[in-house]
Amino acid sequence: MARSEKGVPVKQISRERIQILFRLAQEKRENPVLSARYISLAREISMRQRLRLSKQQKRSFCRSCGTYFVPGENLRVRVQHGKVVYTCQECGNVVRIPIRKNTNR
């Protein structure tokens, strides 16, 4: 893997840039076109460098249309049959996330 001139690994720089882009998308959520662009740039960086997005990052945008989620505005969240259901109000994409049962008693 190639390293930058100062010796900092490229993947570390990419992770930092992805975090910055997600932060900018959150700040610019009143402008959906701009926040969607930030999300698409972050996804391109993660795919190019083969980095996984964190669970929080994966659940903050629509995988279908790339919209940054703002609950109540463009995201509907429901709990049904032991799953959390995210519905994108822009494209109608549905994501079902199972709720884990607590094994500690």
N, C-alpha and C positions, 0 to 999 in steps of 0.2 A: 504494500500500500504506500502510495506517495505521501510524503510529509511536506508541510509548508516550510518556508525558509527559516523560520525561527525555531522549528522543531516541535511545534504544536500539532498534534494529529488532526487530520482533515475532518474526521468524524466528530471530534469535540467541537470544532468550529461550526460544523453543520448543525449539531444539537442546539448550540447557542442561537444560531440564526432561526431555527425552527421555533424556539421559544419566543424569540423577539417577534416573529411573524404572527404567532398565535396571540400574543399580547396586543399587537397592533390591531388584529382582527376584532378583538374584544373591545378595544377602545373606539373603533370606528363602526360599531354595530348599527349606528343610525344610517350609515351609508352601506347598504347590502352589496353593492357592486364592488366596492373597494375591499370590504372584508372577505368576500368570496375570492377575490384576486390574491389576497394574502394567504388564504387557506390553500389555494391551488399551488402557489409558490412553495409553501411549506411541504406539501405533499410531493412535489417534484424533487425537492432537495432530499427528502427521506427516501424516495424510491431510487434516486441516482446514487446515493451513498449507502443504500441498503440498511437504513436505520428504521427501527420500529417506533411508531408514535406511542406515547404513553396512553393508558386507558382513558384518562381524563381528556386528552387531546382527541382521541378517536371518537369519543362521544359528544364532542362539542361542535361537530359539523355533519352535514348530510353527505353520505358517500355517493349519492346519486347525482345531486345537482351542485354540491359544493357550498351550500349556504351555511353561514355561521349561525348556530342555534341561539335564539333568544327565547326562553320559555315564556309562553303567553302571547308572543307576537308571531313567531313563525314555527313554533314547536308545541305540540300537544303531548303531555306526559300523563299516562294512565297506568294503573296497576290492575292487571287482569290475570286470573288463574296462575298465580305464582310467578308472574313475569312483569317487568316494567316495560311498557310499550311507548316508544318514541314515534310520533308521526310528524313528518315534515309537512308544513302547511303550504310550502312552495310547490313541491312536486308530488306529494302524497306518499312518499316512500315510508315504509314501516319497518322499525327495528325492534325486535323483542329480545330483552335481556333477562335471563333467568335470575330469580332471587335465590341466593344461597341460604340454606338453612344453617342456623348456628348450631355447631356440634358441641360447643362447650356448655356444660350445665352447671 
